[in-house]
Amino acid sequence: MASYSRARRRSQTLSRVLYAAVVIGAAAASVVPLLLLDDGWVGPVSERMKTLPLGAPNDDPQNAADWGGKTTVRPAEVADANAVEPADELEPIETEPDVSVRDVSSNRITRSPERVAPLQRLPSAVELPPPLPPKPVRYYLVVVEDALTLDAQGTPLKIAQVDGPSTFDTCQEGSPVQWSCDIRARTALRKLVGARAIECLALDEKVARTLEAASEANETAKLDEPADVTCTVGATDIASWLVSQGWAKPAEDAPDRLKVLSWIAQGQKRGLWQPPPPTTQ
């Protein structure tokens, strides 16, 4: 058994030596040819690899200088670059900058063609829509001065298309007795409006836009006289309500609906058409 073990160890040692010799021989076979090559070919390649830039080259990949190489300049190009034209042969060019057209192009944008004629603005083929009509203006805390006149936060307004008693007017409809119909008409309108907001629209478009602009700016409209307006409180038209209750009469230019309401009020003896209050003897 002892002789068998010694023979086995001797065989394993010999196998390891042979394996090491094979590995060393393969490595030498791959390195020696490179060392035997001519230094005239290996040397320049190594030097060029050392000079290659780590970053990306410039925009022009054909420029050898960007890749660490050397550029060759022909003598003719050097002569052309160093040649200077005599100053007496140059003709001065006088140019005036055109300030009416601003050049916004750059080297990365295609330049516009040269302008050969003055620029003209062509008429638009698209028709602009008409301006929107003015909107009603909402007023809060309105003061009723009489049956037709309102003070809307400092802006005087007058109910249009109706005629009615104003301040200090008295009525005498078929009776020798005069009574203060103005106070009763004003009181009736004050009860209708109360503390609610009203919305008014001026009949004149210019005045309507003035009222709208003043409302948007939270200012008081500057008017020389009260503006003729149509107003609503809630869903009730104030002019129609005054006529239907007999506290106003339709104006000459009033629509037919107001005239019909006035006839009904007269037949039912409302407001101004009611009998005068009894007097004490």
Summary of the structure (lengths in Angstrom):
residues: 281
radius of gyration: 53.1
end to end distance: 165.7
largest distance: 167.6
contacts: 597
relative contact order: 0.09
helix: 39%
strand: 12%
